[in-house]
Amino acid sequence: MPTELQLRAKAAPAARLQAAVALTGVARGYASASGRHVQALGDLTLSAAPGEVLAVVGPSGCGKSTMLELVCGLQAPDRGTLSCAPAVLMPQRDLLLPWLNALDNAALALRLAHVSRRAARARADELFAELGLDGFAQARPHELSGGMRQRVAFARTLLAGKPVLCLDEPFGALDAITRAELQEWLAGALAREPRTVLLVTHDIEEAIVLADRVLVLSARPGRVVAELGVPLPRPRQRTGAAVTDLRAQALSALVRGARG
């Protein structure tokens, strides 16, 4: 069993200890720049099994990014129980360091874990071929396309070696064609190297194409208002009838949730 991180926790129910990620009755608020209290999450309960890809959709500002930061230990809940295997966050922006080349950016997580530069580069180089980055190891971030930068960022995330990946709108800033290509690539990468994944996205079709389950959050304070299983074989086509039907169900739940 993975080591569990407990944040302000009561004893979690025994049935949920088998989950890679489990939140029970979690609430989190913060003060805005103007000093106004903002309740981001309220009574949020969810879990993800080991190896499961769980997508989370919801209106803007409903606390999705806050949820990921809680899971990664970057924040602590105000109340409720949170248990999680070690997790790493891939934020919306790639955050590549401009003074490092692509290979050293990907190897950064290993270097921070005190892996030697030679060994870190060797492990990153093995992953570059798989990610379609052959020939770009020495390129600086400004020389890479948006899709390539995201692949480097994902390589860095994978090389952190954590069993839980928290992906916050990983393809949100890309054009539609590049986004579709990287969704297909991500599905293949996760098939080859399974991890528990929490995927936050505004793209309902992306959630259905990639996830085993889709959770819909309400407007702030965020809480789960619908859960959709995605019992479809992979790879999935965005235009398939089953995907279209699930998209309609998720969209309906999202509209209801946005109304509170």
DAPE-V741158 format. One record per pair of residues at least 12 apart in sequence whose C-alpha atoms are under 10 Angstrom apart, sorted by sequence separation. I is the first residue (numbers start at 1). J is the second residue. If there is no record, write none. Layout:
((I:J) (I:J))
//
This chain:
((12:24) (27:39) (28:40) (29:41) (70:82) (71:83) (72:84) (96:108) (107:119) (108:120) (125:137) (136:148) (170:182) (171:183) (199:211) (204:216) (214:226) (215:227) (216:228) (230:242) (4:17) (27:40) (28:41) (29:42) (70:83) (71:84) (72:85) (73:86) (104:117) (107:120) (108:121) (110:123) (124:137) (154:167) (170:183) (198:211) (214:227) (215:228) (230:243) (10:24) (27:41) (28:42) (70:84) (71:85) (72:86) (73:87) (106:120) (107:121) (110:124) (197:211) (200:214) (213:227) (214:228) (215:229) (9:24) (26:41) (27:42) (28:43) (71:86) (72:87) (73:88) (74:89) (106:121) (107:122) (133:148) (137:152) (197:212) (199:214) (200:215) (213:228) (214:229) (1:17) (2:18) (4:20) (5:21) (25:41) (26:42) (27:43) (28:44) (71:87) (72:88) (73:89) (104:120) (105:121) (107:123) (108:124) (121:137) (132:148) (133:149) (136:152) (154:170) (212:228) (213:229) (214:230) (230:246) (1:18) (2:19) (3:20) (4:21) (25:42) (26:43) (27:44) (71:88) (72:89) (103:120) (104:121) (106:123) (107:124) (131:148) (153:170) (211:228) (212:229) (213:230) (229:246) (1:19) (2:20) (25:43) (26:44) (27:45) (69:87) (71:89) (103:121) (106:124) (107:125) (133:151) (211:229) (212:230) (213:231) (228:246) (1:20) (24:43) (25:44) (26:45) (44:63) (68:87) (69:88) (103:122) (105:124) (106:125) (132:151) (133:152) (151:170) (211:230) (212:231) (228:247) (23:43) (24:44) (25:45) (26:46) (41:61) (42:62) (68:88) (69:89) (103:123) (104:124) (131:151) (150:170) (190:210) (208:228) (210:230) (211:231) (212:232) (23:44) (24:45) (25:46) (40:61) (41:62) (42:63) (68:89) (103:124) (104:125) (106:127) (131:152) (150:171) (208:229) (209:230) (211:232) (212:233) (228:249) (23:45) (24:46) (40:62) (41:63) (68:90) (69:91) (102:124) (103:125) (106:128) (184:206) (187:209) (188:210) (208:230) (227:249) (228:250) (22:45) (23:46) (24:47) (38:61) (39:62) (40:63) (41:64) (44:67) (68:91) (102:125) (128:151) (131:154) (150:173) (183:206) (187:210) (207:230) (208:231) (209:232) (226:249) (227:250) (22:46) (23:47) (39:63) (40:64) (65:89) (103:127) (128:152) (131:155) (147:171) (150:174) (183:207) (186:210) (187:211) (208:232) (209:233) (210:234) (226:250) (21:46) (22:47) (23:48) (40:65) (41:66) (103:128) (127:152) (130:155) (146:171) (184:209) (209:234) (210:235) (228:253) (21:47) (22:48) (40:66) (41:67) (65:91) (102:128) (147:173) (180:206) (183:209) (184:210) (209:235) (210:236) (226:252) (227:253) (19:46) (20:47) (21:48) (22:49) (40:67) (65:92) (128:155) (146:173) (147:174) (179:206) (183:210) (209:236) (226:253) (19:47) (20:48) (21:49) (124:152) (127:155) (146:174) (147:175) (208:236) (209:237) (225:253) (226:254) (18:47) (19:48) (20:49) (21:50) (127:156) (145:174) (146:175) (170:199) (172:201) (208:237) (209:238) (225:254) (16:46) (17:47) (18:48) (19:49) (20:50) (103:133) (125:155) (148:178) (164:194) (165:195) (166:196) (167:197) (168:198) (169:199) (170:200) (171:201) (172:202) (208:238) (226:256) (16:47) (18:49) (19:50) (20:51) (21:52) (102:133) (106:137) (124:155) (127:158) (147:178) (151:182) (158:189) (163:194) (164:195) (165:196) (166:197) (167:198) (168:199) (169:200) (170:201) (172:203) (225:256) (226:257) (16:48) (17:49) (18:50) (19:51) (20:52) (105:137) (124:156) (127:159) (146:178) (147:179) (150:182) (154:186) (158:190) (163:195) (164:196) (165:197) (166:198) (167:199) (168:200) (169:201) (171:203) (205:237) (206:238) (214:246) (225:257) (16:49) (19:52) (103:136) (104:137) (145:178) (146:179) (162:195) (163:196) (164:197) (165:198) (166:199) (167:200) (168:201) (169:202) (205:238) (224:257) (225:258) (29:63) (102:136) (103:137) (104:138) (124:158) (147:181) (148:182) (151:185) (161:195) (162:196) (163:197) (164:198) (165:199) (166:200) (167:201) (168:202) (169:203) (205:239) (208:242) (209:243) (216:250) (223:257) (28:63) (45:80) (47:82) (50:85) (101:136) (102:137) (103:138) (104:139) (105:140) (124:159) (147:182) (151:186) (154:189) (158:193) (171:206) (208:243) (215:250) (216:251) (218:253) (219:254) (222:257) (225:260) (27:63) (41:77) (42:78) (43:79) (44:80) (45:81) (46:82) (47:83) (48:84) (101:137) (102:138) (103:139) (104:140) (105:141) (123:159) (208:244) (214:250) (216:252) (217:253) (218:254) (219:255) (222:258) (29:66) (41:78) (42:79) (43:80) (44:81) (45:82) (47:84) (101:138) (102:139) (103:140) (158:195) (206:243) (216:253) (217:254) (218:255) (219:256) (220:257) (223:260) (28:66) (42:80) (100:138) (101:139) (102:140) (205:243) (208:246) (209:247) (215:253) (216:254) (218:256) (219:257) (220:258) (222:260) (28:67) (100:139) (101:140) (102:141) (120:159) (204:243) (205:244) (208:247) (215:254) (216:255) (217:256) (218:257) (219:258) (221:260) (27:67) (100:140) (101:141) (102:142) (207:247) (216:256) (217:257) (218:258) (219:259) (220:260) (26:67) (99:140) (100:141) (101:142) (102:143) (205:246) (206:247) (216:257) (217:258) (218:259) (219:260) (28:70) (98:140) (99:141) (101:143) (102:144) (204:246) (205:247) (208:250) (216:258) (218:260) (97:140) (98:141) (99:142) (106:149) (191:234) (204:247) (205:248) (207:250) (217:260) (23:67) (26:70) (96:140) (97:141) (98:142) (105:149) (203:247) (204:248) (96:141) (106:151) (107:152) (205:250) (95:141) (96:142) (102:148) (106:152) (107:153) (109:155) (110:156) (188:234) (204:250) (205:251) (23:70) (28:75) (94:141) (102:149) (105:152) (106:153) (108:155) (109:156) (113:160) (187:234) (188:235) (204:251) (2:50) (23:71) (28:76) (29:77) (30:78) (104:152) (105:153) (106:154) (107:155) (108:156) (109:157) (112:160) (187:235) (22:71) (27:76) (28:77) (29:78) (102:151) (103:152) (106:155) (107:156) (108:157) (109:158) (110:159) (111:160) (187:236) (21:71) (26:76) (27:77) (28:78) (102:152) (105:155) (106:156) (107:157) (109:159) (110:160) (204:254) (26:77) (27:78) (28:79) (102:153) (105:156) (106:157) (107:158) (108:159) (109:160) (110:161) (131:182) (184:235) (25:77) (26:78) (27:79) (28:80) (94:146) (103:155) (104:156) (106:158) (107:159) (108:160) (109:161) (184:236) (26:79) (27:80) (96:149) (102:155) (103:156) (106:159) (107:160) (132:185) (184:237) (23:77) (25:79) (26:80) (27:81) (95:149) (96:150) (102:156) (106:160) (131:185) (24:79) (25:80) (26:81) (94:149) (95:150) (130:185) (131:186) (24:80) (25:81) (26:82) (93:149) (94:150) (96:152) (23:80) (24:81) (25:82) (93:150) (94:151) (96:153) (23:81) (24:82) (92:150) (94:152) (95:153) (131:189) (180:238) (22:81) (23:82) (24:83) (94:153) (130:189) (22:82) (23:83) (90:150) (93:153) (94:154) (96:156) (21:82) (22:83) (23:84) (21:83) (22:84) (91:153) (94:156) (7:70) (20:83) (21:84) (22:85) (90:153) (7:71) (19:83) (20:84) (21:85) (90:154) (6:71) (19:84) (20:85) (21:86) (89:154) (5:71) (7:73) (17:83) (19:85) (20:86) (21:87) (90:156) (91:157) (5:72) (6:73) (9:76) (16:83) (17:84) (20:87) (90:157) (5:73) (7:75) (8:76) (9:77) (12:80) (13:81) (89:157) (90:158) (7:76) (8:77) (10:79) (12:81) (88:157) (6:76) (7:77) (8:78) (9:79) (10:80) (11:81) (12:82) (87:157) (88:158) (7:78) (8:79) (9:80) (10:81) (11:82) (12:83) (89:160) (7:79) (8:80) (9:81) (10:82) (11:83) (88:160) (7:80) (8:81) (9:82) (87:160) (88:161) (89:162) (7:81) (8:82) (9:83) (87:161) (88:162) (6:81) (7:82) (8:83) (86:161) (87:162) (88:163) (89:164) (90:165) (91:166) (92:167) (93:168) (6:82) (7:83) (86:162) (87:163) (88:164) (89:165) (90:166) (91:167) (92:168) (93:169) (94:170) (5:82) (6:83) (7:84) (85:162) (86:163) (87:164) (88:165) (89:166) (90:167) (91:168) (92:169) (93:170) (94:171) (4:82) (5:83) (6:84) (85:163) (86:164) (87:165) (88:166) (89:167) (90:168) (91:169) (92:170) (93:171) (4:83) (5:84) (6:85) (84:163) (85:164) (86:165) (87:166) (88:167) (89:168) (90:169) (91:170) (92:171) (93:172) (3:83) (4:84) (5:85) (84:164) (90:170) (92:172) (93:173) (3:84) (4:85) (5:86) (92:173) (2:84) (3:85) (4:86) (5:87) (2:85) (3:86) (1:85) (2:86) (72:164) (71:164) (72:165) (71:165) (72:166) (71:166) (68:165) (69:166) (68:166) (67:166) (68:167) (69:168) (68:168) (65:166) (65:167) (65:168) (64:168) (65:169) (64:169) (92:200) (87:196) (88:197) (89:198) (90:199) (91:200) (92:201) (87:197) (53:164) (85:196) (87:198) (51:163) (52:164) (53:165) (54:166) (55:167) (56:168) (50:163) (51:164) (50:164) (48:164) (71:198) (68:198) (67:198) (68:199) (68:200) (67:200) (53:187) (64:199) (65:200) (64:200) (65:201) (53:190) (64:201) (51:190) (51:191) (53:194) (51:193) (52:194) (53:195) (54:196) (55:197) (56:198) (57:199) (58:200) (60:202) (20:163) (21:164) (51:194) (52:195) (53:196) (54:197) (55:198) (56:199) (57:200) (58:201) (59:202) (20:164) (50:194) (51:195) (52:196) (53:197) (54:198) (55:199) (56:200) (57:201) (58:202) (50:195) (51:196) (52:197) (53:198) (54:199) (55:200) (56:201) (57:202) (58:203) (50:196) (51:197) (52:198) (53:199) (54:200) (55:201) (56:202) (57:203) (58:204) (49:196) (50:197) (55:202) (56:203) (57:204) (48:196) (49:197) (56:204) (48:197) (55:204) (48:198) (57:207) (47:198) (55:206) (56:207) (55:207) (54:207) (55:208) (64:217) (53:207) (54:208) (55:209) (63:217) (55:210) (56:211) (62:217) (63:218) (67:222) (54:210) (55:211) (62:218) (63:219) (64:220) (66:222) (53:210) (54:211) (55:212) (56:213) (57:214) (58:215) (59:216) (61:218) (62:219) (63:220) (53:211) (54:212) (55:213) (56:214) (57:215) (58:216) (59:217) (60:218) (61:219) (62:220) (63:221) (64:222) (52:211) (53:212) (54:213) (55:214) (56:215) (57:216) (58:217) (59:218) (60:219) (61:220) (62:221) (63:222) (64:223) (52:212) (53:213) (54:214) (55:215) (56:216) (57:217) (58:218) (59:219) (60:220) (61:221) (62:222) (63:223) (2:163) (51:212) (52:213) (53:214) (54:215) (55:216) (56:217) (57:218) (58:219) (59:220) (61:222) (62:223) (58:220) (59:222) (48:212) (58:222) (48:213) (58:223) (58:224) (57:224) (58:225) (56:224) (46:215) (56:227) (55:227) (44:217) (55:228) (20:195) (21:196) (54:229) (20:196) (21:197) (41:217) (42:218) (19:196) (20:197) (21:198) (41:218) (44:221) (46:223) (41:219) (42:220) (43:221) (44:222) (45:223) (46:224) (40:219) (41:220) (42:221) (43:222) (44:223) (45:224) (40:220) (41:221) (42:222) (43:223) (44:224) (39:220) (40:221) (41:222) (42:223) (43:224) (44:225) (46:227) (38:220) (39:221) (40:222) (41:223) (42:224) (38:221) (39:222) (40:223) (29:221) (58:250) (28:221) (57:250) (58:251) (27:221) (28:222) (57:251) (27:222) (58:253) (59:254) (26:222) (27:223) (58:254) (59:255) (62:258) (26:223) (57:254) (58:255) (25:223) (59:257) (60:258) (58:257) (59:258) (58:258) (59:259))
//
